[in-house]
Each structure stands twice: as structure tokens, then as C-alpha cells.
């Protein structure tokens, strides 16, 4: 606690008391935190959140599952209407947005008209799955239908737009693509050659 100013130390103590009263399995939930649909959220031991996190879930059981020892930075926003699964030992930087929901449908035969007020468009959901030991960088956006394998690293400012990524890959860009793959034999990250 040596790096904290007196004000930060007092604030952290209040957050710790708040955590133990309202989120007993969590390690530390910093305030303010905004939660809607608490009945739909299931979290495991060791959750840590930064300041200003926002979690929106439907009240259906197990809409949002957060594994053990998950650590969220400041201003992480998760929107779970159908299902988002976040694995164990996750590290999420600040200002990350994860959602399983779009306002409207924009593929196939029955697409939503742009003449419809966006707030009145029917929600379209597709589950999101994030594996264990994933590190998600600053300002990442993960959209409906995305599947992130175990051990992945997602670089800052990356957009994951409903794609699936295998275990142990490094992902970056808009849209996100595989930049490196971890070679378990050599124990090194190897760059993917551009096609």
C-alpha cells in the first residue's frame, strides 16, 4: 500500500468494506460501480474491478458468468442480454466494452431499417465466450458472437467483431486478426506471415 496517497488509501479501505458487505467472494470492487440485473450475474472468488465499471445483465439466470481471479480495469462496460462467459484469471485493461447484443439485425434476409429509431430496434443477441488466462488491452471492443480462446492476448484498440480465435494467439487491429501464435515446443510467440 506504499504507492497510495492518503486519499487513495482511505478510498480503498471504503471500497474494501463495501466489497465485503455486498460482494463477499470478490477481492475488491472499487466504487463507483453500476450494476443492472444482478440476478443474472454469477462471479467466482477473487473478482477485482476498477473505478466506474458498468455491468448490464438481464435478470435471467447465468446471463453473465465471470470466472475466478478476474481483474477489470477502470470503466469496463459489459452488456449481457443472452450469455457472456468470461474465464478464469482474466486481465482486462480500462475502457473495454464487451457485448452480446446489437440494436437491430444487419445480416441476411430480414435486416433492420435505418429509418427505425435505434432505441426502438429489436435487440439481436449472440453469445460471447472468452477463455482462461486472457489479457485484454485498453479500449478493446468485443462484439456479439466473438469467441476468444485460452491464453490469448488482445492488443489495445482492437475490434473483435464476432470472430473466433484459437487458443494462445495474439490479436490486434480493426478488425482484429491473428498477429502471433504461441509455439508450445519452442515456448515463443511467432509472427504470422501476411498472405
C-alpha positions, 0 to 999 in steps of 0.5 A: 500500500506504499504507492497510495496517497492518503486519499487513495488509501482511505478510498480503498479501505471504503471500497474494501468494506463495501466489497465485503458487505455486498460482494463477499467472494470478490477481492475488491470492487472499487466504487463507483460501480453500476450494476443492472440485473444482478440476478443474472450475474454469477462471479467466482472468488477473487473478482477485482474491478476498477473505478466506474465499471458498468455491468448490464445483465438481464435478470435471467439466470447465468446471463453473465458468468465471470470466472475466478481471479478476474481483474477489470480495469477502470470503466469496463462496460459489459452488456449481457442480454443472452450469455457472456462467459468470461474465464478464469484469471482474466486481465482486462485493461480500462475502457473495454466494452464487451457485448452480446447484443446489437440494436437491430439485425444487419445480416441476411434476409430480414435486416433492420431499417435505418429509418427505425429509431435505434432505441426502438430496434429489436435487440439481436443477441449472440453469445460471447465466450472468452477463455482462461488466462486472457489479457485484454488491452485498453479500449478493446471492443468485443462484439456479439458472437466473438469467441476468444480462446485460452491464453490469448492476448488482445492488443489495445484498440482492437475490434473483435467483431464476432470472430473466433480465435484459437487458443494462445494467439495474439490479436490486434487491429480493426478488425482484429486478426491473428498477429502471433501464435504461441509455439508450445515446443519452442515456448515463443510467440511467432509472427504470422506471415501476411498472405 
